[in-house]
Every structure is written in C-alpha cells, then in structure tokens.
Amino acid sequence: MDLSLSIRRMDGPLGDCAVVTVGGDIDVYTAPELREQLVELVNDGIFHIVLDMEDVDYLDPTGLGVLFGGLKMVHAHEGSLRLVCNQQHYLKIFRTPRLTKVFPVHGSVEAALRAALYEARWLDLE
C-alpha cells in the first residue's frame, strides 16, 4: 500500500521541532520511507518530533520497529518522539504491552506539543 508523509517544521521554545503527519500503511514496504524521513529530520538538528498517526490505516511490526528507531535517535540528542493517535486498535497496541511508558501518546498535535514543552521546561529546572 501507500504511505503519505507531510512535514511541518516549527521554531519555538523547544528549538526546532517537527510534526510529521503520516497516512496510509506503515509496513515492511513503506517503513523505510518513514525511517529515512526521521533520519533526515535528526540530521537537520530536529530532535523533538510529533508523529500524527490519525490517518494511519495499518501498522505492522516493521513499522513499530521504525518508531523505536526514531525514538532512539531523538533520545541520543535529549529529544522526544510523541505520537498522536485516537484510533482504538492502535491504542490497544501501545497500551497492552505498556508501550505508553515508552511512547507518549496524545489525543491531538497541540496536546503533544504542550507536553513536550512542559517536559523540556521541567527538565531545565533540574
């Protein structure tokens, strides 16, 4: 199937960040395209990324592996990778094995950005 990606780069209190809107299938055939986009963002110095997955139709283990890889990349730069998802079948995936402790899942892009900003400010206070 197809994968669609839309990137919105922003400057703000977090520094450079990006919202990646993902649509279609994230599977063995399309996951490399998402991985490549995440690598490009990190190489460009963008370490706070929100993945808007509201339009994702299918996510397989390869796609989940790309999410873990992206998380590892941004964490290496003290960044964050947050997911936006309200679809119950995907929320089950992230909540069943307690992946919400690994991947913060939010109901909207705005909520994800607010949480990232709050976390960054809290860490600066330490």
Secondary structure per residue as TSV (DSSP state, phi and psi in degrees):
chain	resnum	aa	ss	phi	psi
A	1	M	-	360.0	-174.6
A	2	D	-	-103.2	155.9
A	3	L	E	-125.9	133.5
A	4	S	E	-116.0	139.4
A	5	L	E	-131.2	133.4
A	6	S	E	-130.0	128.5
A	7	I	E	-112.2	129.5
A	8	R	E	-122.0	109.6
A	9	R	E	-90.9	141.9
A	10	M	E	-139.2	148.1
A	11	D	-	-102.8	148.7
A	12	G	S	-179.6	-164.2
A	13	P	T	-60.9	-22.3
A	14	L	T	-84.0	-5.5
A	15	G	S	91.0	-152.8
A	16	D	S	-74.2	132.3
A	17	C	E	-141.8	169.6
A	18	A	E	-145.0	145.6
A	19	V	E	-108.9	121.7
A	20	V	E	-107.5	112.6
A	21	T	E	-91.2	121.9
A	22	V	E	-113.5	135.1
A	23	G	E	-135.5	155.8
A	24	G	E	90.5	-144.1
A	25	D	E	-105.1	135.8
A	26	I	E	-110.8	97.0
A	27	D	S	-137.8	-171.6
A	28	V	T	-57.0	-28.3
A	29	Y	T	-85.4	-33.0
A	30	T	T	-105.7	-16.9
A	31	A	H	-57.2	-37.2
A	32	P	H	-58.6	-32.7
A	33	E	H	-66.0	-42.7
A	34	L	H	-65.6	-43.6
A	35	R	H	-57.6	-46.5
A	36	E	H	-59.6	-40.3
A	37	Q	H	-66.6	-41.1
A	38	L	H	-65.0	-41.5
A	39	V	H	-61.7	-43.4
A	40	E	H	-62.0	-42.9
A	41	L	H	-62.0	-46.8
A	42	V	H	-64.5	-41.0
A	43	N	H	-63.4	-26.6
A	44	D	T	-85.2	3.4
A	45	G	T	88.6	15.4
A	46	I	-	-98.4	111.6
A	47	F	-	-113.5	-3.7
A	48	H	E	-115.7	112.0
A	49	I	E	-126.6	133.8
A	50	V	E	-111.2	124.3
A	51	L	E	-100.6	110.6
A	52	D	E	-86.4	105.8
A	53	M	E	-104.1	19.0
A	54	E	E	-61.1	-29.0
A	55	D	E	-103.1	16.0
A	56	V	E	-78.8	128.1
A	57	D	E	-92.4	-28.5
A	58	Y	E	-153.4	138.2
A	59	L	E	-134.8	119.0
A	60	D	-	-106.5	176.8
A	61	P	H	-57.8	-31.4
A	62	T	H	-64.9	-42.5
A	63	G	H	-63.5	-40.4
A	64	L	H	-62.9	-37.2
A	65	G	H	-63.0	-36.4
A	66	V	H	-65.5	-38.6
A	67	L	H	-62.7	-43.6
A	68	F	H	-62.4	-42.0
A	69	G	H	-62.5	-41.5
A	70	G	H	-63.6	-40.5
A	71	L	H	-61.4	-43.7
A	72	K	H	-62.7	-40.6
A	73	M	H	-63.6	-47.7
A	74	V	H	-71.8	-34.6
A	75	H	H	-64.2	-30.2
A	76	A	T	-63.6	-18.3
A	77	H	T	-115.9	22.1
A	78	E	T	57.3	35.3
A	79	G	-	-100.6	-166.0
A	80	S	E	-143.8	150.9
A	81	L	E	-127.9	115.8
A	82	R	E	-119.4	144.5
A	83	L	E	-107.2	143.4
A	84	V	E	-113.5	118.7
A	85	C	-	-159.9	130.2
A	86	N	-	-119.0	-0.1
A	87	Q	-	-76.4	122.4
A	88	Q	H	-58.3	-39.4
A	89	H	H	-66.7	-30.5
A	90	Y	H	-81.3	-34.8
A	91	L	H	-61.1	-35.0
A	92	K	H	-61.4	-41.6
A	93	I	H	-59.8	-46.0
A	94	F	H	-78.5	-25.7
A	95	R	H	-92.1	-31.5
A	96	T	T	-58.6	-54.2
A	97	P	T	-87.7	16.0
A	98	R	T	62.4	38.5
A	99	L	G	-73.9	-11.3
A	100	T	G	-65.3	-18.4
A	101	K	G	-74.9	-23.1
A	102	V	T	-93.7	-47.3
A	103	F	S	-111.0	109.1
A	104	P	-	-65.0	126.6
A	105	V	E	-111.7	130.8
A	106	H	E	-124.4	160.1
A	107	G	S	-84.3	-15.4
A	108	S	S	-153.3	162.2
A	109	V	H	-62.9	-41.6
A	110	E	H	-61.0	-42.6
A	111	A	H	-64.4	-38.5
A	112	A	H	-65.9	-42.5
A	113	L	H	-67.0	-40.9
A	114	R	H	-61.0	-43.3
A	115	A	H	-65.0	-40.0
A	116	A	H	-64.8	-41.7
A	117	L	H	-65.4	-44.7
A	118	Y	H	-59.2	-46.6
A	119	E	H	-62.6	-42.0
A	120	A	H	-64.3	-41.5
A	121	R	H	-67.3	-39.5
A	122	W	H	-64.2	-41.4
A	123	L	H	-66.7	-33.2
A	124	D	H	-66.2	-24.1
A	125	L	H	-77.9	-19.2
A	126	E	-	-73.1	360.0
